[in-house]
Amino acid sequence: MPTPIFAHGYIYLTSAHGRWRPMRAIRPEATGEITPEDPGKTNAFIAWAHGRQGNYMQTPLAVGDLLFGCNDNGILTCFDARTGSIHFSERLSQRGQGFTASPVSDGKHLYFASELGNVFVVAAEPKLNLKGIHPLPETCMATPAISDGTLFFRTRHQLIAIGEGGRSAGVKLSSQTAAATEPPKLVLKKPDAALVGNWQGTIQIATTKLRGLFSIRDAGAEMKGTMTSLDQGNAKVKMSQVGDHEGTVYLKFDSINAHFQGRWNEAKDELKGEWHQQDTVSPLTLKRLPSEEK
């Protein structure tokens, strides 16, 4: 999904859909099938490669001798663009924000817009130097544009131009820390033990319907579980957290940037709520399966 880019005589290609997450520097004279069995290996046409440092959505960005790549969980990796050596690989946000938009740069800084609308400004240096975090008024999924000293952000409902001085009509920026600009983190407690079991529901996104089997077990101090996508080859996704906040059940899946939140109707033995993934919210009702069903 990320766009290839060209710099320093290399084509930089990345992908993160499946087991591997390669980031590669390819020589432009390459021909034929050049993919090694191990995506982290090199050959005559692959100048350097990392098998597990790539991006899923974001196009990488070359600034000077540095190559930057940010994955959907907000982990920013800085490579030496010529050799592939890693200068740093650190998380931009400690509050679980997703990143879909690709970064842009003015040559001195890089601008990373999170899906929540927080813009992370990072110095174009071989060490992580976070200069500030500036909130936009709403969700931002699109890559910003930059021209003549002005940044253009396409948010959910607005087109916002921010020029010299860091302000635009109707938009107030801040240089406060992440703790001040990011939304407060929910404190979840362990749910009622009766939540343990198998639950099934259908997630509908546009015209696509996907059946999910949600399996929850008691692991002592906490609950754990998995979701099996019955219409995607029974692929399993691990629940990163199973919790309760004031009667609302949360099932979180950090690896796919998704969560379910719903209220438990004990009379019908169902969880009725919403499935959140990226910028999509879909109604979802989970019904308990009899214990003998798998």
Secondary structure, DSSP 8 states (H G I E B T S, - for coil): ----EEETTEEEEE--SSS-B-EEEE-TT--S----SSTT---SSEEEEETB---SS---EEETTEEEEE-TT-EEEEEETTT--EEEEEES-SS-----S--EE-SSEEEEE-TTSEEEEEESSSS--EEEEEE-SS-B-S--EEETTEEEEEBSS-EEEE-TTS-BTTB------HHHHS------B---GGG-EEEEEEEEETTEEEEEEEEEEE-SSSEEEEEEETTTTTEEEE-SEEEEETTEEEEEEGGGTEEEEEEEETTTTEEEEEEEETTEEEEEEEEE--TT--
